[in-house]
Amino acid sequence: MKKNITYSDIAKYTNLSKATISRYFNSQESLTEETTLIIEKALKELNYKENKVAKILANGKTEFIGIIAPKLDLHFYSYLLNSILNTYTKYGYKFIVFSSNGDINDEKKYIEELLAYKIEGLIMISSCIPSIELKDYNIPIVGIEREAKYISSVNTNNYIGASLATNTLIENNCDVLVHINSHITDEVPSIDRIKAFNDICKDKNIEYMVFYEDFNSDIDDTNNKLNNIFKKIENNYPNKKIGVFLSNDTLANYFVKILVKNNKSIPNEYEVIGFDDSPAAIESFIPLTSIRQDIQAITDNTLAILNERIKINHKKKKVNLPPNKHIIIEPTIIKRDSTL
């Protein structure tokens, strides 16, 4: 059986002290570049396999980050989660993910489970637990597209995104504008999609309607609700060109299918715009115009904030964390076949 390579073996091989080898694994930034390169070369030549469990026990750094995300039926969340998981090669963090069913008590249990694994940071995409409670866990936390008064956050500029969508429909000579969204509270950043839509329609003096529904992961239920909205639009606005802005690409994709099924011409009779520019926009039966959230920028800023705070927590001396950061990412509109 092949002998495990120890710190002593590496020290002997490199003519460096055992303490220096330990510093390489636990506080590499304290070593010179020359010493670091000598040790890295030795590790390759010795075919060293790091014992992660031993390292965690030695320095208490697990390199685990927890994520609590909503159910992944919306393409945006799965797209975002995939982007976060792909940061391993840059930051070296491993992720423990829970998918929320929208129950605050379950989410608190998830966090307790994550804390038992000694996570070093937490990414909250789900909105159930108020940030005033999250801050009391005393670990670095970043919220994405959720209420985040008392924690750091990374959000898209939802007002600008909705403005781009609404103005595009107006510029394309739609007679009536429709927005379809869920019931959301004023603390959630995406409320600005509704606010911008209302503000611009009033300012431009164009006829408009907002439909609110509690959409869930049940596809049949979602289609029934959207089909009912379509019937109301048809009854209320006959012989008019309708511009429809939906709160996400998943709903927009469903709505396009309803229009096609009812022999409606896109974009001549209806124009449709989604939000997120997730894969659902490109994969739609008629490729969707959508508001692009910059997933890479959201991911980069989220991990940068967490990494900064985790490094501060690693310092032996008590150091006050810097103030919470609130990063706003600017969106763009990606035009495809569902609009002119």
Secondary structure, 3 states (H helix, E strand, C coil): CCCCCCHHHHHHHHCCCHHHHHHHHHCHHHCCHHHHHHHHHHHHHCCCCCCHHHHHHHHCCCCEEEEEECCCCCHHHHHHHHHHHCCHHHHCCEEEEEECCCCHHHHHHHHHHHHHCCCCEEEECCCCCCHHHHHHHCCCEEEECCCCCCCEEEEECHHHHHHHHHHHHHHCCCCEEEEEECCCCCCCCCHHHHHHHHHHHHHCCCEEEEEECCCCCCHHHHHHHHHHHHHHHHHHCCCCCEEEEECCHHHHHHHHHHHHHCCCCCCCCEEEEEEECCHHHHHCCCCCEEEECCHHHHHHHHHHHHHHHHHHHHCCCCCCCCCCCEEEECCEEECCCCCC
